[in-house]
């Protein structure tokens, strides 16, 4: 089997057996394409095979990426994809050994996530409420979008993939499909339920089926795209005076404001759908008011 066919088999394995998200599969395809490009130049011929690779070759690939100006986090992600590929080839007995097994990813510092402050959230929702009062599809839908992004801490992909079947207004909760197609239950705020009721009549005017199918729809009754949500939320953020933030900032704000109010870190981890607690801990660095409050309450000389 040639090298391209092995990559195609690996990507099908990720999608069909490991059930990784389409975005992850696309990223792995791009990483292996970069590796193939590097190897053709490294060996000086397109006639190389995966058996030719060793640990030094992979280290040279990482150096190649660094010279191209890739960030350490990007390099670490690329190495993760390459390691997964060679692990697959080794398990499938295509290769006698895994040359990437002992490769270590470059350590990269984490940047603090941008979030909207409490005053900014108030301005944002005041603006959205004003526009929703016009009783249009766009205005009522955008208010619901904000309520779900900030009120439930959803990822953009989780929001646009949300169906009516995942909404339980009686128990005030949502069932969402997160990364790796893992399902989790998150709270649904009373404000989100009220926004949903305002949006439903406008949604039905598009021809979308009442209480069925995609929650967020466009003027034709079709599922709203992620790009459309990004554009709408960005316009609202800019209009409310929160330039420099993005749609994902509302998820960051959800986590930061919960921690500021004293929420348990493990609970926030579950709400966000994080695999590792270390991923959630980054939000504690943005909670300066919470740290000052803890210091004042706990230190005897404060």
C-alpha positions as CSV (number, residue, x, y, z in Angstrom):
1,X,0.0,0.0,0.0
2,X,1.4,3.4,-1.0
3,X,2.0,6.3,1.5
4,X,-1.1,8.3,0.4
5,X,-3.3,5.2,0.8
6,X,-1.9,4.7,4.4
7,X,-2.8,8.3,5.3
8,X,-6.3,7.8,3.8
9,X,-6.8,4.6,5.9
10,X,-5.6,6.4,9.0
11,X,-8.0,9.3,8.5
12,X,-10.9,6.9,8.0
13,X,-9.9,5.2,11.2
14,X,-10.0,8.5,13.1
15,X,-13.5,9.4,11.6
16,X,-15.2,6.0,11.7
17,X,-13.7,4.2,14.6
18,X,-12.4,6.8,17.0
19,X,-15.2,9.1,16.0
20,X,-13.1,12.3,16.2
21,X,-14.6,15.6,15.0
22,X,-14.3,16.6,11.3
23,X,-12.2,19.6,12.4
24,X,-9.7,17.2,14.1
25,X,-9.5,14.9,11.1
26,X,-8.9,17.9,8.8
27,X,-6.1,19.1,11.1
28,X,-4.5,15.7,11.1
29,X,-4.7,15.6,7.3
30,X,-3.0,19.0,7.1
31,X,-0.2,17.9,9.5
32,X,0.6,14.8,7.6
33,X,0.6,16.8,4.3
34,X,3.2,19.1,5.9
35,X,5.2,16.1,7.0
36,X,5.1,14.7,3.5
37,X,6.2,18.0,2.0
38,X,9.1,18.2,4.5
39,X,10.2,14.6,3.8
40,X,10.4,15.2,0.0
41,X,12.7,18.1,0.5
42,X,14.7,16.3,3.3
43,X,15.4,13.2,1.3
44,X,15.7,15.1,-2.0
45,X,13.2,12.7,-3.7
46,X,9.5,11.9,-3.6
47,X,10.4,8.2,-3.5
48,X,10.7,7.9,0.3
49,X,8.6,5.6,2.4
50,X,7.4,5.7,6.0
51,X,9.9,3.0,6.9
52,X,12.7,5.5,6.1
53,X,11.8,7.7,9.1
54,X,13.6,7.7,12.4
55,X,13.5,9.9,15.5
56,X,16.2,12.2,14.1
57,X,14.1,12.8,10.9
58,X,11.1,13.7,13.0
59,X,13.2,16.1,15.1
60,X,14.4,17.7,11.8
61,X,10.7,18.1,10.9
62,X,10.0,20.0,14.1
63,X,13.0,22.2,13.4
64,X,11.6,22.8,9.9
65,X,8.3,24.0,11.4
66,X,10.2,26.2,13.9
67,X,12.1,27.9,11.0
68,X,8.8,28.5,9.3
69,X,7.7,30.5,12.3
70,X,5.2,28.1,13.7
71,X,4.3,28.7,17.4
72,X,5.3,26.0,19.9
73,X,1.7,25.1,20.6
74,X,1.2,24.6,16.8
75,X,4.3,22.4,16.7
76,X,3.1,20.4,19.6
77,X,-0.3,19.8,17.9
78,X,1.4,18.7,14.7
79,X,3.6,16.3,16.6
80,X,0.5,14.9,18.3
81,X,-1.0,14.1,14.9
82,X,2.2,12.6,13.6
83,X,2.5,10.4,16.7
84,X,-1.0,9.2,16.3
85,X,-0.3,8.3,12.7
86,X,2.8,6.3,13.5
87,X,1.1,4.6,16.4
88,X,-1.6,3.5,14.0
89,X,1.0,2.2,11.5
90,X,2.8,0.3,14.2
91,X,-0.4,-1.3,15.6
92,X,-1.5,-2.3,12.1
93,X,1.9,-3.9,11.7
94,X,2.8,-1.7,8.7
95,X,5.9,-0.6,10.6
96,X,8.1,-2.8,12.8
97,X,8.5,0.0,15.3
98,X,7.1,3.5,16.1
99,X,9.8,6.1,15.5
100,X,7.7,8.9,17.1
101,X,7.1,7.0,20.4
102,X,9.8,8.8,22.4
103,X,9.3,12.2,20.8
104,X,8.5,14.9,23.3
105,X,6.4,17.9,22.3
106,X,7.9,21.4,22.8
107,X,6.5,23.1,25.9
108,X,4.5,26.2,25.2
109,X,3.2,28.9,27.5
110,X,-0.5,29.3,27.7
111,X,-2.0,32.7,26.9
112,X,-4.7,34.1,29.1
113,X,-8.1,33.8,27.4
114,X,-9.8,37.0,26.6
115,X,-13.1,37.5,28.4
116,X,-15.8,40.2,28.7
117,X,-16.0,41.9,32.1
118,X,-19.3,42.1,34.1
119,X,-20.0,45.7,32.9
120,X,-19.3,44.6,29.3
121,X,-21.7,41.7,29.6
122,X,-24.4,44.1,30.9
123,X,-23.9,46.4,27.9
124,X,-23.9,43.4,25.5
125,X,-27.2,42.0,26.7
126,X,-28.8,45.4,27.0
127,X,-28.0,45.9,23.3
128,X,-29.2,42.4,22.4
129,X,-32.4,42.9,24.3
130,X,-33.1,46.2,22.5
131,X,-32.7,44.6,19.2
132,X,-34.8,41.5,20.2
133,X,-37.6,43.9,21.1
134,X,-38.0,44.6,17.4
135,X,-39.3,41.1,17.2
136,X,-37.3,40.0,14.1
137,X,-35.8,36.6,13.4
138,X,-32.3,38.1,13.6
139,X,-32.8,40.0,16.8
140,X,-34.6,37.3,18.8
141,X,-32.2,34.6,17.5
142,X,-29.1,36.7,18.4
143,X,-30.3,37.1,21.9
144,X,-30.8,33.4,22.3
145,X,-27.3,32.8,20.9
146,X,-25.8,35.1,23.6
147,X,-27.9,33.4,26.3
148,X,-26.6,30.0,25.3
149,X,-22.9,31.0,24.8
150,X,-22.6,32.9,28.0
151,X,-25.4,31.3,30.1
152,X,-24.4,27.7,29.3
153,X,-20.8,28.1,28.3
154,X,-21.2,26.3,24.9
155,X,-18.6,26.1,22.3
156,X,-19.5,27.5,18.9
157,X,-19.6,24.1,17.3
158,X,-21.9,22.8,20.1
159,X,-24.2,25.8,19.6
160,X,-24.6,25.5,15.8
161,X,-25.1,21.7,16.1
162,X,-27.8,22.0,18.8
163,X,-31.2,20.5,17.9
164,X,-34.5,20.9,19.7
165,X,-34.2,17.3,20.9
166,X,-31.4,18.4,23.1
167,X,-33.4,21.1,24.9
168,X,-35.2,20.3,28.2
169,X,-36.9,23.5,29.4
170,X,-38.8,21.6,32.2
171,X,-35.6,20.5,33.9
172,X,-33.8,23.6,32.6
173,X,-30.9,21.8,30.9
174,X,-29.3,21.1,27.5
175,X,-27.8,18.0,26.1
176,X,-24.9,18.9,23.9
177,X,-22.4,17.0,21.8
178,X,-18.9,18.2,22.6
179,X,-15.4,17.5,21.4
180,X,-14.8,13.9,20.3
181,X,-18.6,13.6,20.0
182,X,-18.9,13.3,23.8
183,X,-22.3,14.1,25.2
184,X,-22.7,16.2,28.3
185,X,-25.6,18.0,30.2
186,X,-25.3,21.7,30.9
187,X,-27.7,24.1,32.7
188,X,-30.2,26.1,30.7
189,X,-30.9,29.5,32.3
190,X,-34.3,31.0,32.8
191,X,-33.2,33.9,30.6
192,X,-32.3,31.5,27.8
193,X,-35.8,29.8,28.1
194,X,-37.5,33.2,27.8
195,X,-35.3,34.1,24.8
196,X,-36.2,30.7,23.3
197,X,-39.9,31.5,23.6
198,X,-39.5,34.9,21.9
199,X,-37.5,33.3,19.1
200,X,-39.8,30.3,18.4
201,X,-42.6,32.2,16.5
202,X,-40.0,34.0,14.3
203,X,-38.3,30.6,13.6
204,X,-41.5,29.0,12.5
205,X,-42.1,31.8,10.0
206,X,-39.1,30.5,8.1
207,X,-40.8,27.2,7.5
208,X,-38.7,25.3,10.1
209,X,-40.7,22.6,11.8
210,X,-41.9,23.6,15.3
211,X,-39.9,22.0,18.0
212,X,-37.9,19.8,15.7
213,X,-34.7,19.9,13.7
214,X,-32.0,22.5,14.1
215,X,-32.5,25.1,16.9
216,X,-30.8,28.0,15.1
217,X,-32.0,28.6,11.5
218,X,-31.5,31.2,8.8
219,X,-34.2,33.0,6.7
220,X,-34.7,29.8,4.7
221,X,-35.3,27.6,7.7
222,X,-31.9,25.9,7.3
223,X,-29.4,25.3,10.0
224,X,-27.4,28.5,10.8
225,X,-23.7,28.2,9.9
226,X,-20.9,28.8,12.4
227,X,-19.6,31.7,10.3
228,X,-23.0,33.4,10.5
229,X,-23.0,33.1,14.3
230,X,-19.4,34.4,14.5
231,X,-20.3,37.4,12.4
232,X,-23.5,38.2,14.4
233,X,-21.8,37.9,17.8
234,X,-18.7,39.9,16.7
235,X,-20.9,42.7,15.5
236,X,-22.7,42.8,18.8
237,X,-19.4,42.7,20.8
238,X,-18.0,45.6,18.7
239,X,-21.2,47.6,19.0
240,X,-21.2,47.1,22.8
241,X,-17.6,48.4,23.0
242,X,-15.8,45.1,23.5
243,X,-13.4,45.2,20.6
244,X,-10.6,42.6,20.9
245,X,-13.0,39.9,22.0
246,X,-14.7,37.2,20.0
247,X,-17.5,34.7,20.1
248,X,-15.3,32.3,22.1
249,X,-14.8,35.1,24.7
250,X,-18.3,34.4,26.0
251,X,-17.4,30.9,26.9
252,X,-14.3,32.3,28.7
253,X,-16.5,34.8,30.4
254,X,-18.8,32.0,31.6
255,X,-16.0,30.2,33.3
256,X,-14.2,33.3,34.7
257,X,-17.4,34.8,36.2
258,X,-18.3,31.4,37.8
259,X,-14.9,31.2,39.4
260,X,-15.0,34.8,40.5
261,X,-18.3,34.0,42.3
262,X,-16.6,31.1,44.1
263,X,-17.7,28.1,42.0
264,X,-15.9,24.9,42.5
265,X,-13.1,24.3,39.9
266,X,-14.2,20.7,39.3
267,X,-17.7,21.8,38.7
268,X,-16.6,24.4,36.1
269,X,-14.5,21.7,34.4
270,X,-17.5,19.4,34.0
271,X,-19.7,22.3,32.7
272,X,-17.1,23.2,30.1
273,X,-16.6,19.6,29.1
274,X,-12.8,19.7,29.6
275,X,-10.9,16.4,29.7
276,X,-8.2,17.7,32.0
277,X,-8.4,19.9,35.0
278,X,-5.3,21.8,33.9
279,X,-7.2,23.1,30.9
280,X,-9.8,24.6,33.3
281,X,-7.1,26.0,35.7
282,X,-6.1,28.6,33.2
283,X,-9.2,30.5,34.0
284,X,-8.1,31.0,37.6
285,X,-5.3,33.3,36.4
286,X,-7.9,35.7,35.0
287,X,-9.8,36.0,38.3
288,X,-7.8,38.7,40.0
289,X,-10.8,40.0,42.0
290,X,-11.3,36.5,43.3
291,X,-7.7,36.2,44.4
292,X,-7.8,39.5,46.1
293,X,-11.0,38.5,47.9
294,X,-9.5,35.2,49.0
295,X,-6.4,37.0,50.3
296,X,-8.5,39.6,52.3
297,X,-10.6,36.8,53.8
298,X,-7.8,34.4,54.7
299,X,-4.7,36.4,55.5
300,X,-4.5,37.6,59.1
301,X,-2.6,40.8,58.1
302,X,-4.8,41.7,55.2
